[in-house]
Amino acid sequence: MTMEVKDLSWNENASKRLNNPLLPRSIRGLIVGKSGCGKTTLLLNLLLRPEWLDYDNLQVFGLSLFQPEYKILKKALEEKLPKQFIVGLFDCQDEIIGKNVSPAFVVEEMAKQSNEKSDISAKFFESAEDVPDPRELKPEKKNLMIFDDLQLVKQNKCEA
């Protein structure tokens, strides 16, 4: 059964962001869970599934950007692949792995063959020092910032 949710709010000053109706136009959220529980999978679904999160400026900060999912996402967004192409790439992972082909190579080939280009600007940072002051973000952009385990090092240090 599919339940359609329609935005019935009335706000003349509302942003033009078109997130899924189940999500607010402006959103701040946390995805919390133990290692290996699917946080990255949930995040990728939010980022890449059609009409879930509406953004055109993505900034990802994290100590775990070495994960294959982040490497593929970064490469695909650098090549300006549309979201649906990136999802398709993940759908074909068994075939790509079976042929022993680099996902980066597949992304490059997809980008060469595609006339469709994404308008998403994406930057990936591995240090908390790179986090910009929110006042530096352009308000006319649909900004999305992801913070993944930036505090992990500080949490695990024991003070003597």
N, C-alpha and C positions, 0 to 999 in steps of 0.2 A: 504494500500500500504506500502510495506517495502522498505526502501532505505538502501542499503549497502554502507558503507563508507570504502574505502580501504586506508591504509596508504601508500602514494606514496612519502614520504620524503626519503632523502638519507643522512644518517649521520652515519659514521663508529664508532663514539664514543657514539652512543645512548645507553641508558640503555636497559636491557632485560625485563623491565616491560611491561606487556601486558594488559594495560587498553583498554577499548572499543575504537575503532578508532575515535569516536566522542570526546574523551578526550585525552589530551596530555600525553606523557609518564611520565613526571614530572608535578605534578599539585599542585597548592595552590588555595584554593577557600573559599568562604564564603556562608553560607546558612543563609539568614536573613529574618525575618518575625515576626509578632506579635505572641503572645502565642496562641497555638491551631490551627495554620494555616497549619500544616503538615510538619514542618521542620524535625522532628524526623523520620517521615515516608519516606521522601525523602532520608534522610541519611541512613536509614536501607536498602532501595532499592539499593543505591549506594554500600553499604558494602556487601550485600548478593546476589544480582542478578548475575547470571553467566556472567563472562567475562566483568564486568563493571569496578571495581577497582581491580587491581592486587597488593596484599600486603601479607606479611607473618609476619609482626610485627605491631600489632595494639596497640596504647595507647590512651585511652579515659580519658579526664580530664573534670570534670563538677560538678556543684552543683545540677544538676537534675538527677543524676544517680539512684535516688529512683524510677524513672518511671518504670512501669512494662516492657516496651520494653527493657530498658537497663539491668534490672535484668535478663531477659530471655536471652538476647544476652551474657551477662557475663557468666552465668551458662553454656550455650551451648558451648561457646568457651573454657571455663575451661575444659569441658568434651570432647573437641576436636571433636565436631560434625562438619561435613562438611557444607558448606554454604547452599546447597540444602536441608539438613535435617532441618536447622533452619527455612528456608522459609516454609517448610512443616509444621513445628510446628505452625507458625503464620496462615497458611491456615486452620488448625484444631482448632483454638481458640474457635469457637462456641461450638464444641463438648466437648472440654476440660472444658470450663466454665460450660456447661450444666451438665457434670458429677461431677462437684465440685471437680476436681482434680487439684492439684498444678502443675503449669507449670514446676517447678523445678523437681518434681517427674517424669514427662513425659520425661524431658531431660535426667535424670539419666537412665531411662528405655531404651530410644533410644540409649544412649551411650553403655549400656550393650549388646544390641542386634546387634549393628552395628560393622561390621569388618572394615568399612571405617573410617579413622581418618584424621582430618584436620591438616595441618602443620602450622596453624596460631598461633602465640604466642600473647596473649592479656593480657593487664593490664589496670585496671580501677582505677582512682584516683579522690578524691573529693576535692582536694586542689590545688590552683595555685602554692603553694610552692613545689609541687611534679614534676612540669614540668622540665624535664631534659634539660641540655645544648645540643643543637642539635649536637655539636661536639662529644657527648658521644654515639650517635647512630651509629651502625655498618653500614658502607656504603654498604656492600655486602648484607644487608637485604633490603627488600622492605618495608620501614617504612611508616606508616600512623598514623598521630596524629590528634585526634578530640578534639576540645575545645568547650565545650557546656556551655554557660552562666557563665564562670568563673569570669567575671567582673561584674556580676549582682549586687552583694552586694555593691561594690564600687559605681556603678552608682546610686543606690537608696539612698545612704547616703547624707544627707543635711549637709552642713558645716554651723556652726553658726557664 
